[in-house]
């Protein structure tokens, strides 16, 4: 029985179904907030947080009876989106279905020709959806709405490119109340206690070839007032203990980071909140790290990716082994946790370069509990480099075939090296075993002392239960939290 009619329902697909839901779907939350703010009747079906089966999703759609349905998420959700969009289309052929996120933007033609959708909101979709929705509701033309892609007479049509949002302070805070917050708050990503994500900036100016940039290369950070206002709201409304900043690179604008820290202190949040962030080895010096720690930061993560200068150059990482080692030393010396990530299997990888990564971990006493496989995600420079090679085409006849196989980076999706698959798998296992053998873990007393100092007594008690549970250890290991302790 239909109870209400909604203008739009946004559906967020499930990710990493082998693990508990952890990362709050910020993009969907922001679009929901913008649309509601503009006066539209909006609902969200967070399949990732709720882990609903298909029929439950369809049942909820029948209840909401929306005019427009929005799907969107990571490229790895493509298989789920294909299945669900087909089921939605079969039941409601008249409803408009919009696709957003990297699952649409990075493979526009493949998505339009293979999914049961009407159009794609390309790239940064906040303003696009706000302009598109009234046109769809009123049956008006959409060809003048910037930032769209759709099929017309069998051909892919692109409307004018949507300019990126310059002033990101105009964005509201995510519509947290539309999501199962209790799920995300009880499954920490990086932190402890009641932990939730914030993305405080968009865009990354660096050129790492394996990285997909849906928000472009122009760094656009929200102001300290806007960021700390969000932290304050989360503390007030949800009594959070921990904020995980999930920016592409939180520290790029050091002046902004200092301003955020100053305001955290001025608002007294440094006494009640702890936080973590993403770093970059070429940026994080001791002055910055000390300032962040004084304002409640407990952890800075780095994507080291390889211990081989040759591979780092091939990745266009624009960072050296010496810089990586210095950043790790500096982070540890100021007393911060320092999770780092590595990958194996970049083009040009050999047993020699893999052993250089092992040697790096030995020198820096890194346990290397996780070693991800390189995956050329569509939309990246790496994908453009390999997609037309005979090696790639031998493994995948079509782009869709490749995308459907993509999963977590702990699985070998495609081999980009001259080594055979079995050899590559064996090298990974050898590297993990050697690093584990070389690792010198801190004592239990040292770990406890650091955790008490970083978290404080009350949060320390929560941390003991969470960080040392088998479930959390498995999560951190699979996600590449290679930490000193």
C-alpha positions as CSV (number, residue, x, y, z in Angstrom):
1,X,0.0,0.0,0.0
2,X,1.4,3.4,-1.0
3,X,1.7,5.7,2.0
4,X,3.5,8.7,0.6
5,X,4.9,9.9,-2.7
6,X,8.4,11.1,-2.7
7,X,10.1,13.3,-5.3
8,X,13.3,11.2,-5.2
9,X,14.7,8.2,-3.3
10,X,18.5,7.9,-3.2
11,X,19.9,4.3,-2.9
12,X,23.4,3.6,-1.7
13,X,24.7,0.1,-2.7
14,X,26.4,-2.3,-0.3
15,X,30.2,-2.4,-0.3
16,X,32.6,-4.9,1.3
17,X,29.9,-7.2,2.4
18,X,32.4,-9.5,4.1
19,X,32.8,-6.7,6.7
20,X,30.5,-4.6,8.9
21,X,29.4,-1.3,7.4
22,X,32.0,1.3,8.4
23,X,32.4,4.3,6.0
24,X,29.5,6.7,6.1
25,X,28.2,7.4,2.6
26,X,29.1,11.1,2.7
27,X,28.3,11.8,-1.0
28,X,24.8,10.5,-0.8
29,X,24.3,12.2,2.5
30,X,25.3,15.6,1.1
31,X,23.0,15.3,-2.0
32,X,20.1,14.2,0.3
33,X,20.7,17.3,2.5
34,X,20.9,19.7,-0.5
35,X,17.7,18.4,-2.0
36,X,15.8,18.5,1.3
37,X,17.1,21.9,1.9
38,X,15.7,23.0,-1.4
39,X,12.3,21.8,-0.4
40,X,12.1,18.4,-2.1
41,X,10.6,15.3,-0.5
42,X,13.6,13.0,-0.2
43,X,14.3,9.5,1.2
44,X,17.4,7.4,1.4
45,X,17.7,3.6,1.3
46,X,21.2,2.8,2.6
47,X,21.6,-0.8,1.6
48,X,25.2,-0.8,2.8
49,X,24.3,0.2,6.3
50,X,21.1,-1.9,6.5
51,X,22.3,-4.8,4.4
52,X,18.9,-5.4,3.0
53,X,18.1,-8.1,0.4
54,X,16.8,-7.0,-3.0
55,X,13.1,-7.6,-2.2
56,X,13.3,-5.5,0.9
57,X,14.7,-2.6,-1.2
58,X,11.9,-3.0,-3.7
59,X,9.3,-3.2,-0.9
60,X,10.6,0.1,0.5
61,X,10.5,1.7,-3.0
62,X,6.8,0.7,-3.3
63,X,6.2,2.4,0.1
64,X,8.0,5.6,-0.9
65,X,6.6,5.6,-4.5
66,X,9.2,8.1,-5.8
67,X,9.1,9.9,-9.1
68,X,12.9,9.7,-9.5
69,X,15.3,7.1,-8.2
70,X,19.0,7.8,-7.7
71,X,21.7,5.1,-7.6
72,X,25.3,5.7,-7.0
73,X,28.5,4.5,-5.4
74,X,31.9,3.1,-6.0
75,X,32.9,1.3,-9.2
76,X,33.0,-2.0,-7.3
77,X,29.2,-1.9,-6.8
78,X,28.6,-2.2,-10.6
79,X,27.3,-5.8,-10.4
80,X,24.8,-4.9,-7.6
81,X,23.7,-1.7,-9.5
82,X,23.2,-3.7,-12.7
83,X,21.0,-6.3,-11.0
84,X,19.0,-3.7,-8.9
85,X,18.4,-1.3,-11.8
86,X,17.1,-4.1,-13.9
87,X,14.6,-5.1,-11.2
88,X,13.5,-1.5,-10.6
89,X,13.0,-1.0,-14.3
90,X,10.9,-4.1,-14.6
91,X,8.6,-3.0,-11.9
92,X,8.5,0.7,-12.7
93,X,9.3,1.3,-16.3
94,X,8.0,4.9,-16.1
95,X,10.3,6.0,-13.3
96,X,13.5,7.9,-14.1
97,X,16.7,6.3,-12.8
98,X,19.8,8.5,-12.3
99,X,23.3,7.0,-11.8
100,X,26.1,8.9,-9.9
101,X,29.5,8.3,-8.4
102,X,32.4,6.5,-9.9
103,X,30.2,3.5,-10.8
104,X,28.8,5.8,-13.5
105,X,31.3,8.6,-14.1
106,X,34.3,6.4,-14.8
107,X,32.6,4.1,-17.3
108,X,30.0,6.3,-18.9
109,X,29.4,4.4,-22.2
110,X,29.6,1.0,-20.6
111,X,27.1,2.0,-17.9
112,X,24.7,3.6,-20.3
113,X,24.7,0.7,-22.7
114,X,24.5,-2.1,-20.0
115,X,22.5,-0.7,-17.1
116,X,18.8,-0.1,-16.8
117,X,19.3,3.7,-16.2
118,X,18.2,6.8,-18.0
119,X,21.2,9.1,-17.4
120,X,24.4,9.7,-15.5
121,X,25.1,12.7,-13.3
122,X,28.8,13.0,-14.2
123,X,31.5,13.8,-11.6
124,X,30.7,16.2,-8.8
125,X,26.9,15.9,-8.9
126,X,25.7,18.1,-6.0
127,X,24.6,21.1,-8.2
128,X,23.7,18.8,-11.1
129,X,21.0,16.9,-9.2
130,X,19.6,20.1,-7.8
131,X,19.1,21.5,-11.3
132,X,18.1,18.2,-12.8
133,X,15.4,17.1,-10.4
134,X,12.9,19.8,-11.2
135,X,13.3,19.3,-14.9
136,X,12.5,15.5,-14.5
137,X,9.6,16.2,-12.2
138,X,8.1,18.7,-14.6
139,X,8.8,16.8,-17.8
140,X,11.1,19.5,-19.1
141,X,14.1,19.1,-21.4
142,X,17.4,18.2,-19.8
143,X,19.8,19.0,-22.6
144,X,20.7,22.3,-21.0
145,X,21.5,20.8,-17.6
146,X,25.3,20.7,-17.3
147,X,27.0,17.6,-16.2
148,X,24.9,14.8,-17.7
149,X,25.4,11.9,-20.0
150,X,22.6,9.8,-21.7
151,X,21.8,7.9,-24.8
152,X,19.9,9.5,-27.6
153,X,19.2,7.5,-30.8
154,X,21.8,5.0,-29.7
155,X,24.6,7.6,-29.3
156,X,26.1,8.9,-26.1
157,X,25.2,12.5,-25.5
158,X,27.1,14.8,-23.1
159,X,25.7,18.0,-21.9
160,X,28.1,20.9,-21.1
161,X,30.7,20.1,-18.4
162,X,29.6,21.0,-14.9
163,X,32.1,23.4,-13.3
164,X,33.4,22.2,-10.0
165,X,32.1,23.9,-6.8
166,X,34.6,26.6,-5.9
167,X,33.1,27.5,-2.5
168,X,32.7,24.2,-0.7
169,X,31.4,26.0,2.4
170,X,28.1,26.3,0.6
171,X,27.6,22.5,1.0
172,X,25.4,21.6,4.0
173,X,26.4,18.9,6.5
174,X,25.2,15.4,5.4
175,X,21.7,14.3,6.3
176,X,22.8,12.0,9.0
177,X,19.3,11.5,10.3
178,X,18.4,9.7,7.0
179,X,20.9,6.9,7.7
180,X,21.3,4.2,10.3
181,X,23.9,6.1,12.3
182,X,24.0,3.5,15.0
183,X,25.5,1.1,12.6
184,X,28.3,3.4,11.4
185,X,29.0,4.8,14.9
186,X,29.6,1.3,16.3
187,X,31.9,0.1,13.6
188,X,35.0,2.3,13.6
189,X,37.0,2.8,10.5
190,X,40.3,4.1,11.9
191,X,39.3,5.4,15.3
192,X,37.8,4.0,18.5
193,X,34.6,4.5,20.4
194,X,31.8,6.1,18.4
195,X,33.7,6.9,15.2
196,X,32.4,8.7,12.1
197,X,33.8,10.0,8.8
198,X,34.2,13.5,7.7
199,X,35.4,14.6,4.2
200,X,36.7,18.2,4.7
201,X,38.0,18.9,1.2
202,X,37.7,17.9,-2.4
203,X,40.3,17.4,-5.1
204,X,43.9,16.4,-5.0
205,X,46.7,18.1,-6.9
206,X,49.0,15.1,-7.1
207,X,49.3,12.8,-10.1
208,X,49.5,9.3,-8.8
209,X,48.6,7.2,-11.8
210,X,46.6,4.5,-9.9
211,X,44.2,7.0,-8.2
212,X,40.8,8.0,-9.4
213,X,39.9,11.7,-8.9
214,X,36.1,12.2,-9.3
215,X,36.6,15.7,-7.7
216,X,39.5,16.7,-9.9
217,X,43.0,18.0,-9.1
218,X,42.1,21.4,-7.8
219,X,42.2,21.2,-4.0
220,X,39.1,22.8,-2.5
221,X,39.1,22.8,1.3
222,X,36.2,23.8,3.4
223,X,37.0,26.6,5.9
224,X,38.0,25.8,9.5
225,X,34.7,27.2,10.7
226,X,32.7,24.9,8.4
227,X,34.8,21.8,9.3
228,X,34.8,22.4,13.1
229,X,31.1,23.3,12.9
230,X,30.5,19.8,11.5
231,X,32.6,18.2,14.3
232,X,30.6,20.2,16.8
233,X,27.3,19.1,15.4
234,X,28.4,15.4,15.4
235,X,29.5,15.7,19.0
236,X,26.3,17.5,20.0
237,X,23.8,15.3,18.1
238,X,25.5,11.9,18.3
239,X,28.1,12.2,21.1
240,X,30.9,10.9,18.9
241,X,34.2,10.1,20.4
242,X,36.3,10.1,17.2
243,X,36.4,11.8,13.7
244,X,38.1,10.0,10.8
245,X,39.0,12.6,8.2
246,X,38.7,10.6,4.9
247,X,39.9,13.4,2.5
248,X,42.1,12.4,-0.4
249,X,44.8,14.3,1.4
250,X,43.8,16.2,4.5
251,X,47.1,18.0,5.0
252,X,47.7,19.6,1.6
253,X,46.9,23.2,2.8
254,X,49.0,23.4,6.0
255,X,47.6,26.9,6.8
256,X,44.1,25.5,6.8
257,X,45.1,22.6,9.0
258,X,46.6,25.0,11.6
259,X,43.4,27.0,11.5
260,X,41.3,23.9,12.0
261,X,43.5,22.9,15.0
262,X,43.2,26.4,16.5
263,X,39.4,26.3,16.2
264,X,39.2,22.8,17.6
265,X,41.1,24.1,20.7
266,X,39.0,27.3,20.9
267,X,35.8,25.2,20.9
268,X,37.2,22.8,23.5
269,X,36.8,19.8,21.2
270,X,40.4,18.8,21.8
271,X,39.2,17.7,25.3
272,X,36.4,15.5,24.2
273,X,37.2,14.4,20.6
274,X,40.0,12.4,19.0
275,X,40.6,12.4,15.3
276,X,42.7,10.9,12.5
277,X,43.6,12.0,9.0
278,X,45.2,11.2,5.7
279,X,48.7,12.6,5.3
280,X,51.4,12.9,2.6
281,X,55.0,12.1,3.2
282,X,56.2,15.3,1.4
283,X,54.0,17.5,3.5
284,X,54.0,16.2,7.1
285,X,56.8,17.8,9.0
286,X,57.2,17.7,12.8
287,X,55.7,21.2,13.3
288,X,52.5,20.2,11.6
289,X,52.3,16.8,13.3
290,X,52.9,18.3,16.8
291,X,50.2,20.9,16.2
292,X,47.7,18.2,15.1
293,X,48.5,16.0,18.0
294,X,48.0,18.9,20.5
295,X,44.4,19.3,19.1
296,X,43.4,15.7,19.5
297,X,44.9,14.0,16.4
298,X,46.0,10.4,17.2
299,X,46.8,8.9,13.8
300,X,48.1,10.0,10.4
301,X,47.9,7.5,7.6
302,X,50.2,7.4,4.5
303,X,49.9,5.6,1.2
304,X,53.6,4.6,0.9
305,X,52.6,2.0,-1.8
306,X,56.1,0.7,-2.6
307,X,59.6,0.5,-1.2
308,X,61.1,0.7,-4.6
309,X,62.2,4.0,-6.1
310,X,61.6,2.5,-9.6
311,X,58.0,1.7,-8.9
312,X,57.3,5.0,-7.2
313,X,58.6,6.8,-10.3
314,X,56.4,4.6,-12.5
315,X,53.4,5.5,-10.3
316,X,54.2,9.2,-10.6
317,X,54.1,9.3,-6.8
318,X,56.3,12.4,-6.6
319,X,57.7,11.1,-3.3
320,X,60.9,9.3,-2.5
321,X,61.8,6.5,-0.2
322,X,63.8,8.9,1.9
323,X,60.8,11.2,2.3
324,X,58.6,8.3,3.2
325,X,61.0,7.1,5.9
326,X,61.4,10.6,7.3
327,X,57.6,11.1,7.5
328,X,57.1,7.8,9.3
329,X,59.9,8.6,11.8
330,X,58.5,12.1,12.4
331,X,55.0,10.8,13.0
332,X,56.2,8.2,15.4
333,X,58.5,10.6,17.2
334,X,55.7,13.0,18.0
335,X,53.7,10.1,19.4
336,X,51.1,9.5,16.7
337,X,49.9,6.2,15.3
338,X,51.1,5.7,11.7
339,X,49.2,3.3,9.6
340,X,50.7,2.9,6.1
341,X,49.6,1.1,3.0
342,X,51.4,-0.8,0.3
343,X,50.5,-2.4,-3.0
344,X,52.0,-5.1,-5.2
345,X,51.8,-5.8,-8.9
346,X,52.2,-2.4,-10.5
347,X,53.5,-2.5,-14.1
348,X,57.2,-3.2,-13.9
349,X,57.0,-5.0,-10.6
350,X,59.5,-7.8,-10.2
351,X,60.6,-10.0,-7.3
352,X,63.5,-7.5,-6.8
353,X,61.1,-4.5,-6.4
354,X,58.8,-6.6,-4.1
355,X,61.8,-7.4,-1.9
356,X,62.7,-3.7,-1.8
357,X,59.2,-3.1,-0.2
358,X,60.0,-5.9,2.3
359,X,63.4,-4.3,3.1
360,X,61.6,-0.9,3.6
361,X,59.3,-2.6,6.1
362,X,62.2,-4.2,7.9
363,X,64.1,-0.8,8.1
364,X,61.0,0.9,9.5
365,X,59.7,-2.0,11.6
366,X,56.4,-2.2,9.8
367,X,54.5,-5.5,10.2
368,X,53.0,-5.6,6.7
369,X,49.9,-7.4,7.7
370,X,48.2,-6.4,4.4
371,X,49.6,-6.0,0.9
372,X,47.0,-4.9,-1.7
373,X,47.1,-5.9,-5.4
374,X,47.4,-3.0,-7.9
375,X,44.1,-2.6,-9.7
376,X,43.8,-0.2,-12.7
377,X,40.4,1.4,-11.8
378,X,38.6,2.9,-14.8
379,X,39.2,6.6,-15.0
380,X,42.7,6.4,-13.8
381,X,45.9,7.1,-15.8
382,X,46.9,3.5,-15.1
383,X,43.8,2.2,-16.7
384,X,44.4,4.2,-19.8
385,X,47.9,2.9,-19.9
386,X,46.9,-0.8,-19.8
387,X,43.4,-1.2,-21.1
388,X,44.4,-1.6,-24.8
389,X,47.4,-3.8,-24.2
390,X,47.3,-7.4,-25.4
391,X,47.9,-8.7,-21.9
392,X,44.8,-6.9,-20.6
393,X,42.6,-7.8,-23.6
394,X,43.6,-11.5,-23.2
395,X,42.1,-11.4,-19.7
396,X,39.0,-9.3,-20.5
397,X,37.0,-9.1,-23.7
398,X,35.1,-6.0,-22.6
399,X,35.3,-3.2,-20.1
400,X,32.2,-4.5,-18.4
401,X,33.7,-8.0,-18.0
402,X,36.6,-6.3,-16.2
403,X,34.4,-4.2,-14.0
404,X,32.3,-7.1,-13.0
405,X,35.3,-9.0,-11.7
406,X,36.7,-6.1,-9.6
407,X,36.4,-6.6,-5.9
408,X,38.5,-5.8,-2.9
409,X,42.1,-5.0,-3.7
410,X,43.2,-8.0,-1.6
411,X,42.2,-10.1,-4.6
412,X,44.1,-10.3,-7.8
413,X,41.8,-8.8,-10.4
414,X,44.2,-8.4,-13.2
415,X,47.9,-9.2,-13.6
416,X,49.8,-6.2,-14.9
417,X,53.3,-7.6,-14.6
418,X,55.5,-10.0,-16.6
419,X,55.2,-12.6,-13.9
420,X,52.5,-15.3,-14.0
421,X,49.5,-15.2,-11.8
422,X,50.8,-18.0,-9.5
423,X,54.2,-16.4,-9.3
424,X,52.6,-13.1,-8.4
425,X,50.5,-14.7,-5.6
426,X,53.5,-16.5,-4.3
427,X,55.6,-13.3,-4.2
428,X,52.9,-11.6,-2.2
429,X,52.8,-14.5,0.3
430,X,56.6,-14.5,0.5
431,X,56.7,-10.8,1.1
432,X,54.1,-11.0,3.9
433,X,55.9,-13.9,5.6
434,X,59.3,-12.2,5.4
435,X,58.0,-8.9,6.8
436,X,56.2,-10.7,9.6
437,X,59.4,-12.5,10.5
438,X,61.4,-9.3,10.5
439,X,58.9,-7.3,12.6
440,X,59.8,-6.5,16.2
441,X,56.5,-5.7,18.0
442,X,56.4,-3.3,20.9
443,X,55.6,-4.7,24.3
444,X,52.0,-4.8,25.7
445,X,53.1,-2.2,28.2
446,X,54.3,0.1,25.5
447,X,51.1,-0.2,23.5
448,X,49.0,0.4,26.6
449,X,51.0,3.5,27.5
450,X,50.7,5.0,24.1
451,X,46.9,4.3,23.9
452,X,46.3,5.9,27.3
453,X,48.3,9.0,26.3
454,X,46.6,9.4,23.0
455,X,43.0,8.5,23.9
456,X,42.7,9.4,27.6
457,X,41.5,7.0,30.3
458,X,37.8,6.8,29.3
459,X,38.3,6.3,25.6
460,X,41.3,4.0,26.3
461,X,38.9,1.6,28.0
462,X,36.7,1.6,24.8
463,X,39.8,1.2,22.7
464,X,40.9,-1.9,24.6
465,X,37.7,-3.7,23.8
466,X,37.5,-2.6,20.1
467,X,41.1,-2.5,18.9
468,X,42.0,-5.9,20.3
469,X,38.9,-7.8,19.4
470,X,39.4,-10.4,16.7
471,X,36.8,-8.7,14.5
472,X,38.6,-5.4,14.6
473,X,42.0,-6.9,14.1
474,X,40.7,-8.7,11.0
475,X,39.2,-5.4,9.7
476,X,42.4,-3.4,10.2
477,X,44.5,-6.2,8.7
478,X,42.4,-6.5,5.6
479,X,42.2,-2.8,5.1
480,X,45.9,-2.3,5.2
481,X,46.4,-0.8,8.6
482,X,50.1,-1.7,8.8
483,X,51.0,0.0,12.1
484,X,53.9,-0.1,14.4
485,X,51.7,-1.3,17.2
